[in-house]
Amino acid sequence: MQFRPVLPLLGQALRHRSRAFAALVAGGAVAGAGLLLATPAASTAGSTSVSVAVTGLRNTNGLVQACLTSAPRHFPDCDRDPAAQRLTVHAGSNLVLEFDDVPPGTYAVAVLHDENGNGRVDKMLMIPREGFGFSRDAPVRMGPPHFTDAAFDLGTAPNRQSIRMRYML
């Protein structure tokens, strides 16, 4: 089964939302669970791995899609970044995503919980109905976070990130 990436639609939904959505964002989000740890994967010379523990999923329905990019202009969409790494996995309670063979640099991660697995971001009045999250728990204010808010530096040692899912509806 091939999955259509839905992350491009997430950035669009967050950019074109109503004032009601902004009020919801200011009001808070779903609290995350504890950090999950993963064993680093082997990598080729000069590259390493990035492990992302996804916390705060409200259920284990559907899919979790993630992308890792080093291109600020392609964040959080990643759809036009040929160097971006993308993962799609079934949602689970102890979910850890592994990006392997990542060269050193500055990166950001965006995650979407496609609860019904329909391959698109479901919205109500331009407000995402499905969960999303970003590396470094980057804040969502009047649109998706900037790359610099979600960015982390990656050297040659394996890196662990924790992303807390947020649900607006």
C-alpha positions as protocol buffer text, in pm:
chain_id: "A"
residue {
  index: 1
  type: MET
  ca { x: 0 y: 0 z: 0 }
}
residue {
  index: 2
  type: GLN
  ca { x: 138 y: 344 z: -90 }
}
residue {
  index: 3
  type: PHE
  ca { x: 53 y: 647 z: 121 }
}
residue {
  index: 4
  type: ARG
  ca { x: 12 y: 995 z: -18 }
}
residue {
  index: 5
  type: PRO
  ca { x: 201 y: 1254 z: 189 }
}
residue {
  index: 6
  type: VAL
  ca { x: -32 y: 1478 z: 384 }
}
residue {
  index: 7
  type: LEU
  ca { x: 225 y: 1705 z: 547 }
}
residue {
  index: 8
  type: PRO
  ca { x: 199 y: 1964 z: 265 }
}
residue {
  index: 9
  type: LEU
  ca { x: -165 y: 2009 z: 357 }
}
residue {
  index: 10
  type: LEU
  ca { x: -78 y: 2059 z: 725 }
}
residue {
  index: 11
  type: GLY
  ca { x: 126 y: 2372 z: 656 }
}
residue {
  index: 12
  type: GLN
  ca { x: -152 y: 2504 z: 435 }
}
residue {
  index: 13
  type: ALA
  ca { x: -417 y: 2439 z: 699 }
}
residue {
  index: 14
  type: LEU
  ca { x: -213 y: 2613 z: 967 }
}
residue {
  index: 15
  type: ARG
  ca { x: -142 y: 2917 z: 746 }
}
residue {
  index: 16
  type: HIS
  ca { x: -505 y: 2976 z: 643 }
}
residue {
  index: 17
  type: ARG
  ca { x: -701 y: 2932 z: 959 }
}
residue {
  index: 18
  type: SER
  ca { x: -962 y: 3141 z: 1133 }
}
residue {
  index: 19
  type: ARG
  ca { x: -939 y: 3357 z: 1445 }
}
residue {
  index: 20
  type: ALA
  ca { x: -1116 y: 3078 z: 1630 }
}
residue {
  index: 21
  type: PHE
  ca { x: -818 y: 2856 z: 1558 }
}
residue {
  index: 22
  type: ALA
  ca { x: -579 y: 3122 z: 1692 }
}
residue {
  index: 23
  type: ALA
  ca { x: -783 y: 3133 z: 2014 }
}
residue {
  index: 24
  type: LEU
  ca { x: -763 y: 2756 z: 2044 }
}
residue {
  index: 25
  type: VAL
  ca { x: -387 y: 2766 z: 1997 }
}
residue {
  index: 26
  type: ALA
  ca { x: -354 y: 3032 z: 2266 }
}
residue {
  index: 27
  type: GLY
  ca { x: -572 y: 2820 z: 2496 }
}
residue {
  index: 28
  type: GLY
  ca { x: -330 y: 2525 z: 2506 }
}
residue {
  index: 29
  type: ALA
  ca { x: -290 y: 2178 z: 2365 }
}
residue {
  index: 30
  type: VAL
  ca { x: -301 y: 1814 z: 2465 }
}
residue {
  index: 31
  type: ALA
  ca { x: -35 y: 1728 z: 2727 }
}
residue {
  index: 32
  type: GLY
  ca { x: 233 y: 1484 z: 2617 }
}
residue {
  index: 33
  type: ALA
  ca { x: 342 y: 1163 z: 2784 }
}
residue {
  index: 34
  type: GLY
  ca { x: 697 y: 1076 z: 2899 }
}
residue {
  index: 35
  type: LEU
  ca { x: 999 y: 1050 z: 2672 }
}
residue {
  index: 36
  type: LEU
  ca { x: 1050 y: 719 z: 2496 }
}
residue {
  index: 37
  type: LEU
  ca { x: 1403 y: 608 z: 2416 }
}
residue {
  index: 38
  type: ALA
  ca { x: 1523 y: 411 z: 2117 }
}
residue {
  index: 39
  type: THR
  ca { x: 1839 y: 222 z: 2034 }
}
residue {
  index: 40
  type: PRO
  ca { x: 2040 y: 409 z: 1770 }
}
residue {
  index: 41
  type: ALA
  ca { x: 2061 y: 239 z: 1432 }
}
residue {
  index: 42
  type: ALA
  ca { x: 2389 y: 176 z: 1253 }
}
residue {
  index: 43
  type: SER
  ca { x: 2477 y: 440 z: 998 }
}
residue {
  index: 44
  type: THR
  ca { x: 2724 y: 493 z: 718 }
}
residue {
  index: 45
  type: ALA
  ca { x: 3044 y: 693 z: 765 }
}
residue {
  index: 46
  type: GLY
  ca { x: 2979 y: 1062 z: 828 }
}
residue {
  index: 47
  type: SER
  ca { x: 2609 y: 1017 z: 900 }
}
residue {
  index: 48
  type: THR
  ca { x: 2404 y: 920 z: 1201 }
}
residue {
  index: 49
  type: SER
  ca { x: 2046 y: 858 z: 1308 }
}
residue {
  index: 50
  type: VAL
  ca { x: 1766 y: 1069 z: 1449 }
}
residue {
  index: 51
  type: SER
  ca { x: 1517 y: 894 z: 1679 }
}
residue {
  index: 52
  type: VAL
  ca { x: 1185 y: 1071 z: 1733 }
}
residue {
  index: 53
  type: ALA
  ca { x: 960 y: 962 z: 2019 }
}
residue {
  index: 54
  type: VAL
  ca { x: 604 y: 1066 z: 1943 }
}
residue {
  index: 55
  type: THR
  ca { x: 406 y: 1138 z: 2259 }
}
residue {
  index: 56
  type: GLY
  ca { x: 50 y: 1243 z: 2326 }
}
residue {
  index: 57
  type: LEU
  ca { x: -125 y: 1048 z: 2049 }
}
residue {
  index: 58
  type: ARG
  ca { x: -492 y: 1052 z: 2146 }
}
residue {
  index: 59
  type: ASN
  ca { x: -545 y: 705 z: 1998 }
}
residue {
  index: 60
  type: THR
  ca { x: -371 y: 438 z: 1792 }
}
residue {
  index: 61
  type: ASN
  ca { x: -595 y: 477 z: 1487 }
}
residue {
  index: 62
  type: GLY
  ca { x: -458 y: 545 z: 1142 }
}
residue {
  index: 63
  type: LEU
  ca { x: -111 y: 654 z: 1041 }
}
residue {
  index: 64
  type: VAL
  ca { x: 165 y: 879 z: 1164 }
}
residue {
  index: 65
  type: GLN
  ca { x: 353 y: 1063 z: 892 }
}
residue {
  index: 66
  type: ALA
  ca { x: 679 y: 1249 z: 953 }
}
residue {
  index: 67
  type: CYS
  ca { x: 937 y: 1437 z: 755 }
}
residue {
  index: 68
  type: LEU
  ca { x: 1289 y: 1548 z: 839 }
}
residue {
  index: 69
  type: THR
  ca { x: 1430 y: 1841 z: 641 }
}
residue {
  index: 70
  type: SER
  ca { x: 1727 y: 2072 z: 648 }
}
residue {
  index: 71
  type: ALA
  ca { x: 1567 y: 2323 z: 408 }
}
residue {
  index: 72
  type: PRO
  ca { x: 1397 y: 2613 z: 590 }
}
residue {
  index: 73
  type: ARG
  ca { x: 1180 y: 2704 z: 290 }
}
residue {
  index: 74
  type: HIS
  ca { x: 1039 y: 2349 z: 277 }
}
residue {
  index: 75
  type: PHE
  ca { x: 932 y: 2331 z: 641 }
}
residue {
  index: 76
  type: PRO
  ca { x: 684 y: 2202 z: 754 }
}
residue {
  index: 77
  type: ASP
  ca { x: 562 y: 2078 z: 415 }
}
residue {
  index: 78
  type: CYS
  ca { x: 877 y: 1895 z: 291 }
}
residue {
  index: 79
  type: ASP
  ca { x: 697 y: 1800 z: -31 }
}
residue {
  index: 80
  type: ARG
  ca { x: 934 y: 1985 z: -265 }
}
residue {
  index: 81
  type: ASP
  ca { x: 1254 y: 1899 z: -80 }
}
residue {
  index: 82
  type: PRO
  ca { x: 1417 y: 1608 z: -263 }
}
residue {
  index: 83
  type: ALA
  ca { x: 1663 y: 1562 z: 25 }
}
residue {
  index: 84
  type: ALA
  ca { x: 1392 y: 1534 z: 293 }
}
residue {
  index: 85
  type: GLN
  ca { x: 1340 y: 1199 z: 463 }
}
residue {
  index: 86
  type: ARG
  ca { x: 980 y: 1086 z: 504 }
}
residue {
  index: 87
  type: LEU
  ca { x: 830 y: 810 z: 717 }
}
residue {
  index: 88
  type: THR
  ca { x: 477 y: 670 z: 734 }
}
residue {
  index: 89
  type: VAL
  ca { x: 396 y: 417 z: 1006 }
}
residue {
  index: 90
  type: HIS
  ca { x: 87 y: 283 z: 1174 }
}
residue {
  index: 91
  type: ALA
  ca { x: 0 y: 473 z: 1491 }
}
residue {
  index: 92
  type: GLY
  ca { x: 97 y: 295 z: 1812 }
}
residue {
  index: 93
  type: SER
  ca { x: 123 y: 355 z: 2184 }
}
residue {
  index: 94
  type: ASN
  ca { x: 505 y: 346 z: 2209 }
}
residue {
  index: 95
  type: LEU
  ca { x: 589 y: 511 z: 1880 }
}
residue {
  index: 96
  type: VAL
  ca { x: 952 y: 588 z: 1794 }
}
residue {
  index: 97
  type: LEU
  ca { x: 1041 y: 698 z: 1442 }
}
residue {
  index: 98
  type: GLU
  ca { x: 1392 y: 630 z: 1310 }
}
residue {
  index: 99
  type: PHE
  ca { x: 1557 y: 842 z: 1044 }
}
residue {
  index: 100
  type: ASP
  ca { x: 1880 y: 667 z: 938 }
}
residue {
  index: 101
  type: ASP
  ca { x: 2186 y: 783 z: 744 }
}
residue {
  index: 102
  type: VAL
  ca { x: 2133 y: 1151 z: 820 }
}
residue {
  index: 103
  type: PRO
  ca { x: 2439 y: 1367 z: 746 }
}
residue {
  index: 104
  type: PRO
  ca { x: 2543 y: 1631 z: 1001 }
}
residue {
  index: 105
  type: GLY
  ca { x: 2359 y: 1963 z: 970 }
}
residue {
  index: 106
  type: THR
  ca { x: 2060 y: 2158 z: 1100 }
}
residue {
  index: 107
  type: TYR
  ca { x: 1722 y: 1984 z: 1074 }
}
residue {
  index: 108
  type: ALA
  ca { x: 1357 y: 2014 z: 1175 }
}
residue {
  index: 109
  type: VAL
  ca { x: 1089 y: 1745 z: 1199 }
}
residue {
  index: 110
  type: ALA
  ca { x: 714 y: 1775 z: 1135 }
}
residue {
  index: 111
  type: VAL
  ca { x: 470 y: 1498 z: 1235 }
}
residue {
  index: 112
  type: LEU
  ca { x: 103 y: 1442 z: 1147 }
}
residue {
  index: 113
  type: HIS
  ca { x: -139 y: 1189 z: 1299 }
}
residue {
  index: 114
  type: ASP
  ca { x: -365 y: 1092 z: 1006 }
}
residue {
  index: 115
  type: GLU
  ca { x: -621 y: 925 z: 1234 }
}
residue {
  index: 116
  type: ASN
  ca { x: -850 y: 790 z: 965 }
}
residue {
  index: 117
  type: GLY
  ca { x: -568 y: 699 z: 724 }
}
residue {
  index: 118
  type: ASN
  ca { x: -732 y: 878 z: 433 }
}
residue {
  index: 119
  type: GLY
  ca { x: -406 y: 1037 z: 316 }
}
residue {
  index: 120
  type: ARG
  ca { x: -508 y: 1398 z: 376 }
}
residue {
  index: 121
  type: VAL
  ca { x: -539 y: 1649 z: 659 }
}
residue {
  index: 122
  type: ASP
  ca { x: -900 y: 1663 z: 771 }
}
residue {
  index: 123
  type: LYS
  ca { x: -1010 y: 2017 z: 858 }
}
residue {
  index: 124
  type: MET
  ca { x: -1310 y: 2198 z: 999 }
}
residue {
  index: 125
  type: LEU
  ca { x: -1323 y: 2567 z: 909 }
}
residue {
  index: 126
  type: MET
  ca { x: -955 y: 2546 z: 809 }
}
residue {
  index: 127
  type: ILE
  ca { x: -863 y: 2407 z: 1152 }
}
residue {
  index: 128
  type: PRO
  ca { x: -680 y: 2072 z: 1144 }
}
residue {
  index: 129
  type: ARG
  ca { x: -893 y: 1801 z: 1305 }
}
residue {
  index: 130
  type: GLU
  ca { x: -597 y: 1565 z: 1328 }
}
residue {
  index: 131
  type: GLY
  ca { x: -290 y: 1590 z: 1546 }
}
residue {
  index: 132
  type: PHE
  ca { x: 40 y: 1749 z: 1452 }
}
residue {
  index: 133
  type: GLY
  ca { x: 372 y: 1824 z: 1619 }
}
residue {
  index: 134
  type: PHE
  ca { x: 716 y: 1966 z: 1556 }
}
residue {
  index: 135
  type: SER
  ca { x: 1069 y: 1909 z: 1680 }
}
residue {
  index: 136
  type: ARG
  ca { x: 1177 y: 2110 z: 1984 }
}
residue {
  index: 137
  type: ASP
  ca { x: 804 y: 2143 z: 2062 }
}
residue {
  index: 138
  type: ALA
  ca { x: 802 y: 2449 z: 1837 }
}
residue {
  index: 139
  type: PRO
  ca { x: 506 y: 2673 z: 1922 }
}
residue {
  index: 140
  type: VAL
  ca { x: 213 y: 2719 z: 1685 }
}
residue {
  index: 141
  type: ARG
  ca { x: 96 y: 3078 z: 1697 }
}
residue {
  index: 142
  type: MET
  ca { x: -59 y: 3244 z: 1393 }
}
residue {
  index: 143
  type: GLY
  ca { x: 56 y: 2970 z: 1158 }
}
residue {
  index: 144
  type: PRO
  ca { x: 302 y: 2684 z: 1148 }
}
residue {
  index: 145
  type: PRO
  ca { x: 629 y: 2740 z: 1332 }
}
residue {
  index: 146
  type: HIS
  ca { x: 931 y: 2879 z: 1154 }
}
residue {
  index: 147
  type: PHE
  ca { x: 1213 y: 2641 z: 1074 }
}
residue {
  index: 148
  type: THR
  ca { x: 1437 y: 2816 z: 1329 }
}
residue {
  index: 149
  type: ASP
  ca { x: 1187 y: 2743 z: 1607 }
}
residue {
  index: 150
  type: ALA
  ca { x: 1190 y: 2370 z: 1533 }
}
residue {
  index: 151
  type: ALA
  ca { x: 1552 y: 2333 z: 1419 }
}
residue {
  index: 152
  type: PHE
  ca { x: 1817 y: 2130 z: 1600 }
}
residue {
  index: 153
  type: ASP
  ca { x: 2182 y: 2071 z: 1519 }
}
residue {
  index: 154
  type: LEU
  ca { x: 2294 y: 1721 z: 1431 }
}
residue {
  index: 155
  type: GLY
  ca { x: 2656 y: 1615 z: 1460 }
}
residue {
  index: 156
  type: THR
  ca { x: 2796 y: 1267 z: 1421 }
}
residue {
  index: 157
  type: ALA
  ca { x: 2637 y: 1124 z: 1738 }
}
residue {
  index: 158
  type: PRO
  ca { x: 2285 y: 978 z: 1725 }
}
residue {
  index: 159
  type: ASN
  ca { x: 2017 y: 1232 z: 1820 }
}
residue {
  index: 160
  type: ARG
  ca { x: 1696 y: 1180 z: 2017 }
}
residue {
  index: 161
  type: GLN
  ca { x: 1395 y: 1407 z: 1987 }
}
residue {
  index: 162
  type: SER
  ca { x: 1055 y: 1398 z: 2152 }
}
residue {
  index: 163
  type: ILE
  ca { x: 754 y: 1543 z: 1972 }
}
residue {
  index: 164
  type: ARG
  ca { x: 433 y: 1610 z: 2162 }
}
residue {
  index: 165
  type: MET
  ca { x: 125 y: 1582 z: 1944 }
}
residue {
  index: 166
  type: ARG
  ca { x: -127 y: 1867 z: 1949 }
}
residue {
  index: 167
  type: TYR
  ca { x: -494 y: 1840 z: 1866 }
}
residue {
  index: 168
  type: MET
  ca { x: -699 y: 2152 z: 1804 }
}
residue {
  index: 169
  type: LEU
  ca { x: -1038 y: 1981 z: 1776 }
}
